[in-house]
Amino acid sequence: MIPMINLKKQFEGIRDEVLKSLTEVLESTQYILGPKVKEFERKISEYHGVSEAVGVASGTDALHLSLTALGIGSGDEVITTPFTFFATVEAILYTGARPVFVDIEPDTFNIAADKIEEKITNKTKAILPVHMFGHPADMEKIMDVAKRHNLKVVEDCAQAFGASVNGKKVGSFGDTGCFSFYPSKNLGACGDGGMIVLNDRDLAGTLRGLRNHGSKGAYVHERIGFNSRLDELQAAILLVKLKVVDKYNSMRREKAELYNRLLAERVVCPKQKDGFYHVYHQYTIRSPKRDEIQRKLKEAGIASTVYYPLPLHLQSPLSFAGYKKGDFPAAEKAAEEVLSLPICPELENSAIERIAEIIASV
Ligand SMILES: Cc1ncc(COP(=O)(O)O)c(C=O)c1O
């Protein structure tokens, strides 16, 4: 069996350090917003070259709290992509704002930056780009549009820890950058976790309040907030993994290059645009024979996943928005053709060769 990812093998490589870090927390008995969360926030802000980082309970909460702190709510519109995980749009809907979709670039699966401007209305308050599968969205163009129209930008970096554009890390372009530490992510916890990175001290203060019941501390509450704190035990694990995440990302890139070499003649391989540093959270091919490829891989005991089979504008909870099939042809075509293959730092090259042989046979 070749799984999509191999967290068991990853754990073996860092077992002693993880257990040591967890024991420190257990012995300290500081389980909520303790020193490990503080240290992890500091290291994450250094890593991204930003002044602030706020640990929260999940990537979804990072998005929701960011939009809330930026004052986005009922009557507002937020521009985003229809080709992403459902959480992106849930975060917008939680605030009472309306998601407005823009179709994707077929080669990177990211929001087409050139098409954003035509969707801006007097209700538009923010743009929420997603760095799909680890390839950064075109942040320089998106920031330019946002500046000209005075819009906020919240980056969904859930799938792209360590990715960059012309050397600048994703998450450091927008008003906030939102990360998920869901276990399968490039930097994954052993449970849920999330982080918001930003350069605005006041906004960071608002976010720190929002994640902790709207509290200023000492049981004085400025607003109605949430219980959305990054767990101290997860921070202890993440501190260990942060030290190796760049190495893991380069290993993912090597695996992706091998796939590219072996599959180039057979399917459409993922692209990396010039100046963009792709971290291959997923290695996602396109083929009109996608279902047949998936069936053959399954018969051979090889996992593969369709991320995502139904674009968000066609999901039933979005039916109120009045979108229909045909509205976003590039996203709809991607949903019919994409297939994500196993990729992780631990994946053996021989497994990639085996997968490529099966794809060639189709
Ligand atoms: C693009 C995207 N946005 C948001 C999320 C939500 O993150 P979480 O599961 O940590 O809430 C995920 C992943 O799970 C994701 O892939």
The ligand as an SDF file (V2000), in Angstrom:
LIG
                    3D

 16 16  0  0  0  0  0  0  0  0999 V2000
   -7.3330   25.9310    1.7590 C   0  0  0  0  0  0  0  0  0  0  0  0
   -7.7210   25.6080    3.1530 C   0  0  0  0  0  0  0  0  0  0  0  0
   -8.2910   26.5760    3.9140 N   0  0  0  0  0  0  0  0  0  0  0  0
   -8.6400   26.3600    5.1820 C   0  0  0  0  0  0  0  0  0  0  0  0
   -8.4390   25.1350    5.7750 C   0  0  0  0  0  0  0  0  0  0  0  0
   -8.9270   24.9360    7.1740 C   0  0  0  0  0  0  0  0  0  0  0  0
   -7.9310   24.6060    8.0640 O   0  0  0  0  0  0  0  0  0  0  0  0
   -8.3130   23.7930    9.4040 P   0  0  0  0  0  0  0  0  0  0  0  0
   -8.6290   22.3890    9.0050 O   0  0  0  0  0  0  0  0  0  0  0  0
   -7.0860   23.8960   10.2350 O   0  0  0  0  0  0  0  0  0  0  0  0
   -9.4700   24.4850   10.0310 O   0  0  0  0  0  0  0  0  0  0  0  0
   -7.8390   24.0950    5.0320 C   0  0  0  0  0  0  0  0  0  0  0  0
   -7.5410   22.7700    5.5510 C   0  0  0  0  0  0  0  0  0  0  0  0
   -7.9360   22.0500    6.2810 O   0  0  0  0  0  0  0  0  0  0  0  0
   -7.4860   24.3340    3.6870 C   0  0  0  0  0  0  0  0  0  0  0  0
   -6.9380   23.3900    2.9340 O   0  0  0  0  0  0  0  0  0  0  0  0
  1  2  1  0
  2  3  1  0
  2 15  2  0
  3  4  2  0
  4  5  1  0
  5  6  1  0
  5 12  2  0
  6  7  1  0
  7  8  1  0
  8  9  2  0
  8 10  1  0
  8 11  1  0
 12 13  1  0
 12 15  1  0
 13 14  2  0
 15 16  1  0
M  END
$$$$
